[in-house]
């Protein structure tokens, strides 16, 4: 039976080929006399694929940063006011006060559980973050002697009569306390903190000890186990808030100094999350998620300048300076030497010189 198609003559049989084991096989029809093309190796094909993926990712990131800039132009986040070029983050050092309030749906409050002051320098591409215990006893000329976390709610209650925003009062007071000028303030409540962590799919930490505490009044239910962990928003908030235990058996108590260390740990972890490609693509959702849970007096143009200037800041160039002291109920009496060192760290960062604190923490 002929294998030819139609009236075409049968193809000429291919000559035998030898396999590696001495068996004869026929050459494939139509391939007679053609030079065999060598296939590209797996490594070469994989490399090309990864290059394409990288280029797409870079274009995606650039496009998304452009999208964020567009959203800032619409006035969706910061204050819609112009900023002189000489005052932009790309041109001069900036300082910012960060306040984290104990405000929750079941527990309205303006007490500031988190008090941090950051100084950023564009020439050295570095930053210093000073954190203060919430129970810090403050004795400052012109102000009532009290805990540092009580100032913001007090200023808030007097806004209508004083005509001065509580945020502006806090910048003035903290600037006087730390001997610096504070440019901006950002206030974030507990729900906003949860939302930020959740939008980044959690944050990696290393829990130093078991933590257990419950409170039926405000819904607190802390139950964290020692060891490395990836925490969601609720768990991360539990991690930075934990102070004491009422469980059986009781877990080890934690003071304000430990809390500040954990705050810095979580903040450091979030910096890494934000700088990843996945984090970049979630920045817009983060801003949308925090919504009314965060407010700031930073201008839109300044936000854009800060992103472009500090987006790729190395975590090694962020100096965390927690200030400690002695607990004597109901206050923390700050160690004077540590407070002076923290002031100098901020001042040195603004001036663009290496501080003693950064040198002592260098690897």
KEPA-541724 format. One record per residue (C-alpha): x, y, z. Coordinates in pm, whole numbers, padded with zeros to 5 digits, always signed. Layout:
N
XYZ...
END
This chain:
363
+00000+00000+00000+00141+00334-00103+00198+00603+00160+00187+00880-00103-00083+01149-00104-00290+01202-00420-00088+01138-00741+00245+01246-00587+00521+00988-00612+00628+00825-00288+00903+01007-00099+01249+00863-00117+01313+00651+00190+01548+00812+00435+01878+00646+00499+01935+00467+00828+02089+00646+01126+02271+00496+01416+02153+00564+01768+02382+00567+02064+02293+00201+02128+02357+00074+01773+01987+00061+01669+01879+00184+01326+01609+00447+01296+01469+00633+00998+01518+01002+00954+01201+01211+00976+01037+01281+00637+01125+01615+00483+01430+01668+00704+01677+01505+00465+01982+01720+00407+01875+02000+00640+02117+02123+00906+01990+02051+01256+01927+02370+01463+02069+02354+01813+01807+02438+02079+01887+02710+02335+01973+02581+02678+01724+02592+02966+01937+02846+03154+01939+03085+02857+01562+03059+02810+01504+03107+03183+01731+03412+03186+01538+03570+02900+01207+03504+03076+01332+03659+03401+01459+03964+03211+01116+04013+03054+00946+03977+03393+01191+04229+03545+01128+04482+03269+00752+04444+03308+00786+04486+03686+00998+04801+03648+00750+04950+03402+00467+04854+03635+00635+05022+03932+00710+05337+03734+00354+05344+03608+00218+05297+03957+00435+05572+04102+00297+05790+03825-00052+05685+03932+00025+05785+04292+00153+06120+04175-00175+06165+03987-00373+06087+04304-00165+06335+04501-00237+06597+04234-00608+06538+04295-00557+06635+04660-00650+06293+04795-00396+06269+05077-00205+06577+05183-00279+06946+05216-00355+07120+04887-00106+07403+04924+00203+07498+04719+00556+07440+04850+00858+07643+04744+01130+07436+04576+01377+07535+04848+01146+07383+05111+01096+07044+04944+01230+06722+05097+01471+06691+04805+01629+07026+04894+01638+07045+05276+01621+06830+05591+01272+06778+05734+01140+06682+06076+00812+06509+06149+00616+06422+06462+00429+06090+06447+00149+06033+06697-00035+05704+06736-00360+05750+06927-00545+05494+07137-00862+05555+06934-01077+05252+06851-01445+05198+06763-01518+05063+07113-01278+05299+07290-01275+05663+07163-00958+05836+07281-00696+06092+07182-00429+05965+07421-00106+05915+07227+00037+05569+07288+00304+05624+07022+00522+05937+07018+00800+05947+06760+01000+06230+06606+01188+06174+06280+01456+06384+06112+01541+06318+05746+01837+06450+05549+01841+06435+05165+02217+06490+05129+02310+06194+05348+01995+06002+05246+01945+05903+05608+01700+05942+05895+01684+05939+06274+01371+05827+06462+01344+05906+06834+01070+05730+07032+00951+05835+07376+00757+05631+07636+00392+05732+07654+00414+05780+08035+00711+06017+08013+00692+06286+08280+00728+06625+08114+00825+06936+08307+00844+07214+08051+00821+07590+08095+00478+07719+07991+00310+07379+08017+00141+07183+08293+00351+06902+08442+00199+06578+08321+00245+06263+08111+00354+06325+07755+00059+06130+07614-00192+06366+07783-00090+06678+07590-00263+06599+07260-00611+06534+07411-00570+06845+07629-00484+07059+07325-00771+06894+07138-01021+06994+07407-00907+07359+07389-00912+07400+07009-01243+07590+07003-01142+07839+07271-00775+07880+07175-00829+07883+06800-00508+07677+06762-00510+07325+06620-00397+07054+06861-00151+06931+06596+00017+07271+06579+00034+07288+06959+00201+06946+06962+00463+07054+06709+00546+07359+06918+00559+07166+07246+00765+06873+07111+01000+07110+06931+01064+07289+07259+01109+06960+07443+01365+06826+07193+01531+07158+07099+01443+07134+06729+01189+07285+06490+00918+07032+06395+00796+07079+06038+00506+06836+06015+00281+06613+06222+00094+06295+06127-00170+06141+06354-00265+05775+06307-00514+05586+06521-00517+05215+06604-00754+05122+06322-00532+05297+06070-00233+05100+06199-00424+04774+06156-00522+04867+05802-00164+04950+05700-00027+04616+05824-00312+04421+05662-00266+04594+05326+00097+04478+05329-00018+04122+05412+00133+04133+05760+00470+04213+05912+00752+03980+06019+00874+04003+06379+01056+03791+06635+00844+03770+06951+01075+03760+07255+00825+03604+07498+00466+03478+07522+00208+03757+07561-00144+03709+07695-00402+03969+07802-00780+04003+07764-01022+04291+07821-01393+04238+07756-01463+04613+07779-01267+04719+07468-01243+04377+07304-00869+04329+07356-00761+03965+07323-00381+03935+07310-00243+03583+07270+00102+03575+07108+00361+03299+07128+00739+03336+07150+00935+03302+06827+00942+03431+06467+00596+03521+06339+00412+03701+06063+00148+03920+06228-00168+04059+06074-00302+04402+06166-00479+04298+06487-00183+04089+06604+00070+04361+06523-00133+04607+06727-00146+04357+07015+00232+04315+06983+00314+04685+07016+00049+04752+07285+00111+04461+07525+00206+04568+07879+00083+04315+08135-00096+03983+08169-00418+03880+08341-00420+03526+08206-00357+03200+08385-00072+03128+08381+00045+03488+08360+00293+03584+08092+00589+03815+08148+00499+04184+08185+00635+04448+07945+00727+04810+08017+00715+05118+07794+01076+05067+07690+01001+04720+07555+00697+04862+07378+00912+05124+07206+01155+04856+07091+00867+04657+06943+00727+04969+06776+01065+05026+06611+01082+04658+06508+00741+04675+06341+00822+05008+06175+01149+04867+06043+00964+04563+05907+00708+04781+05732+00986+04984+05567+01112+04662+05407+00759+04567+05302+00695+04904+05140+01018+04895+04941+00945+04557+04781+00781+04545+04438+00470+04394+04597+00468+04673+04854+00495+04943+04587+00187+04809+04415-00009+04830+04741+00079+05186+04843-00234+05331+04683-00454+05081+04867-00276+05166+05191-00359+05535+05156-00718+05451+05065-00750+05207+05356-00638+05443+05632-00893+05702+05516-01025+05897+05813-00793+05707+06049-00494+05922+05953-00449+06293+05902-00143+06505+05838-00046+06862+05756+00203+06757+05486+00137+06919+05150+00074+06704+04841+00385+06839+04671+00590+06759+04980+00460+06401+04988+00568+06355+04628+00910+06498+04706+00950+06271+05009+00860+05962+04803+01106+06045+04527+01381+06137+04775+01352+05861+05035+01175+05574+04859+01490+05362+04842+01644+05466+05173+01841+05175+05319+01717+05039+05650+02080+05061+05765+02057+05438+05718+01759+05468+05954+01879+05523+06310+01626+05427+06579+01683+05598+06914+01448+05476+07190+01471+05688+07506+01437+05501+07836+01422+05597+08201+01292+05485+08540+00932+05383+08610+00785+05525+08928+00407+05499+08907+00240+05668+08732+00532+05820+08539+00846+05730+08347+01127+05962+08453+01348+05992+08148+01722+05932+08170+01868+06280+08117+02177+06153+07935+01965+05950+07694+01736+06244+07627+02034+06470+07552+02180+06203+07323+01846+06176+07141+01832+06554+07095+02184+06555+06956+02102+06267+06720+01814+06465+06572+02019+06785+06553+02312+06605+06391+02083+06441+06135+01938+06778+06043+02291+06921+06014+02407+06624+05805+02679+06499+06042+02726+06159+06206+02586+06140+06556+02737+05957+06852+02425+05738+06873+02454+05627+06510+02824+05547+06551+02757+05341+06864+02487+05138+06684+02687+05086+06367+02777+04722+06287
END
